[in-house]
Amino acid sequence: MNAKYIAQTGQAVGISAHCQPNSRQRILVVADDQSSRRLNSMALTCSGYEVDTAQDGATAWDAVQLQNYDLMIVDTNMPSATGIDLIQKLQVAGISLSIIMATSTLPIEKCPGCASLQPVVILPKPYTFEELFEAVKAVLCASNQGREQIAPPNWQGRPLAGRYQL
């Protein structure tokens, strides 16, 4: 499987082979589908991350106001406030947060309102846990360059692999 992540800028982002995830990194998983939200949360928690969940953009907005996150994984299509609405609200508020946007709408030009947004990675649906882990690792390593990285106890170092390259 050849991994690819689509960066909003269209440029590839290099990842150091020595970069490991930090066990203290906190992730917010935002999805209206309860099964998807629960499975992603469990997988990331078992990999050593601190994970919170939200069922829609409005609930996620409240969580971001109360807690600092290193990364948000957000679904694009949700009731109440969509992932796109949430990203726009974060930008207007000046909140800097690394974002992985999970979407079944590709290419990005066909995603309404996405052109002005700056998610770090677009993760096309359906995706595997391996692709999710690789996207998370890529984004967190890129956003934490220069800081000491501590691998969570359950992390299994994996080469960058999956479908969509950053």
C-alpha positions in Angstrom: 0.0 0.0 0.0 1.5 3.4 -1.0 0.5 6.1 1.5 -0.4 9.6 0.4 -1.9 12.4 2.4 -3.3 15.4 0.5 -2.0 18.7 2.0 -4.2 21.7 1.3 -1.2 23.5 -0.1 -0.5 20.6 -2.5 3.1 20.3 -1.2 4.7 17.2 0.3 5.8 17.4 3.9 8.8 15.5 4.9 8.8 13.4 8.1 12.0 12.6 10.1 12.6 8.9 10.4 13.5 9.6 14.0 10.2 11.3 14.8 8.1 9.5 17.4 4.7 10.5 18.8 4.5 12.1 22.2 2.5 10.3 24.8 1.3 13.6 26.2 -0.3 14.7 22.9 -4.0 15.2 23.0 -6.4 14.5 20.1 -10.0 15.5 19.6 -11.9 13.1 17.3 -15.0 14.8 15.9 -17.5 12.6 14.0 -21.3 12.2 14.0 -21.1 8.4 13.4 -20.8 6.9 16.9 -19.1 3.7 15.7 -16.5 5.6 13.7 -15.9 8.0 16.6 -15.6 5.2 19.1 -13.3 3.0 17.0 -10.9 5.9 16.1 -10.8 7.0 19.8 -10.1 3.5 21.0 -7.4 2.9 18.4 -5.6 6.2 19.2 -6.0 5.7 22.9 -4.4 2.2 22.6 -1.5 3.9 20.8 -0.8 6.1 23.8 -2.6 9.3 22.9 -5.0 11.2 25.2 -8.2 11.3 23.2 -11.5 13.2 23.6 -14.5 12.9 21.3 -17.3 15.1 20.1 -20.4 14.2 18.0 -20.5 17.4 16.0 -18.9 20.7 15.3 -20.8 22.6 18.0 -19.8 20.1 20.7 -16.2 20.2 19.4 -16.2 24.0 19.5 -17.1 23.8 23.2 -14.4 21.2 23.9 -11.7 23.4 22.2 -12.8 26.3 24.4 -12.1 24.2 27.5 -9.1 22.1 26.6 -5.9 22.5 24.6 -5.5 19.9 21.8 -2.5 19.1 19.6 -4.6 17.7 16.8 -8.3 17.5 15.7 -9.6 14.8 13.4 -12.8 16.1 12.0 -15.5 14.7 9.7 -16.7 17.1 7.0 -20.4 16.1 6.9 -22.1 16.4 10.3 -25.4 17.8 11.5 -25.6 21.0 13.6 -22.1 22.4 12.6 -20.1 20.7 9.9 -16.4 20.1 10.0 -16.0 22.9 7.6 -18.0 25.2 9.8 -15.9 24.3 12.7 -12.6 24.9 10.9 -13.8 28.3 9.7 -14.9 29.2 13.3 -11.4 28.2 14.6 -9.7 30.4 11.9 -11.9 33.4 12.7 -11.2 33.0 16.4 -7.5 32.8 15.7 -7.2 29.3 17.3 -4.2 27.5 15.8 -4.8 23.7 15.8 -3.4 21.0 13.5 -6.4 19.4 11.7 -6.9 16.2 9.8 -10.2 16.4 7.8 -11.8 13.1 7.1 -13.9 13.3 3.9 -15.4 11.3 1.2 -15.4 14.4 -1.0 -12.4 14.4 -3.3 -10.7 16.2 -5.0 -10.6 19.1 -2.6 -11.9 21.5 -5.3 -15.2 19.6 -5.1 -15.5 20.1 -1.3 -17.7 23.2 -0.8 -15.9 25.9 1.1 -12.6 23.9 1.5 -10.5 26.1 -0.8 -10.1 28.8 1.9 -9.5 26.4 4.7 -6.2 25.1 5.9 -6.5 21.6 7.3 -3.1 20.1 7.5 -4.2 16.8 5.9 -7.2 15.5 4.0 -7.8 11.8 4.9 -10.1 10.3 2.3 -12.8 7.9 3.4 -12.9 5.0 3.8 -9.5 4.8 5.5 -7.7 2.1 7.5 -6.4 2.4 11.0 -2.9 2.2 9.5 -3.7 5.2 7.3 -5.2 7.0 10.3 -2.1 6.3 12.4 0.2 7.4 9.7 -1.7 10.7 9.1 -1.7 11.4 12.9 2.0 10.6 13.1 2.8 12.8 10.1 0.8 15.8 11.3 2.0 15.6 14.9 5.7 15.1 14.0 5.5 18.0 11.5 3.9 20.3 14.1 6.3 19.3 16.8 9.6 19.6 15.0 12.3 20.7 17.3 10.6 19.4 20.4 11.6 16.2 22.2 9.4 13.4 21.2 8.5 10.6 23.6 7.0 7.4 22.2 3.9 6.1 23.9 4.4 2.7 25.4 2.1 0.9 22.9 3.3 2.8 19.8 4.6 0.5 17.1 6.8 2.6 14.8 5.5 2.3 11.3 7.0 3.7 8.1 4.9 6.3 6.4 2.4 4.1 4.4 -1.1 4.4 3.3 -2.9 6.1 0.4 -2.5 9.8 0.4 0.9 11.6 0.7 1.3 14.9 2.5 
